[in-house]
Amino acid sequence: MDISASKLPFVVQPRNKPVLETLGTEESGQIQIERRGYLTAGERSFHQSNVSQDETMKIMLRAARSVGEKRGLGMKEAYEVLQKALNSGDDSLWIEFNDEINDLMTELNKTRATEDVVKAYCMLLFRVSGDLEVEDVLGLHPDLIMALVGLFDDEEARSTEKLNKEFGVEESDKEADILEAEKK
């Protein structure tokens, strides 16, 4: 059976070779880690499984419900008012929804710190040594953790950018997906 490349539904492009990069400073400590230009399926799965348990979306929905009840709005409109309050700096909205915004901001800060540790741990676990424990990451200098988080974010952005180009997804589609998830 002769299968020519023109009949295949995809083209496999050669991957760039990983580049060994040094992260950190003399003060924070330095490590060498591979920069691949993408996240592996294992890295993505590890990250998603460890951050999917956060309460941010639940608190955001709870806050939107509260806003909706106070103003007599549906979920979509209440969500938009809450987004406006968070992004615009409108003092009247901050005063009116102080409790909701404070709860949300507290949860977002907790979640961000946890997610940063998960990202750093993921990079170290998959690209440096599989024998590390989370406690090892917690003992690292904050600058080194942030450098690892930056590497994770760069790799994720490149992976996502490639997928978005491949499937023709635009930024506006992502917001619609979020609103659709909230309805469920």
Secondary structure, 3 states (H helix, E strand, C coil): CCCCHHHCCCCCCCCCCCEEEEEEECCCEEEEEEECCCCCHHHHHHHHHHHCCCCHHHHHHHHHHHHHHHHCCCHHHHHHHHHHHHHHCCHHHHHHCHHHHHHHHHHHHHHHHHHHHHHHHHHHHHHCCCCCCHHHHHCCCHHHHHHHHHHHHHHHHHHHHHHHHHHCCCHHHHHHHHHHHHHC
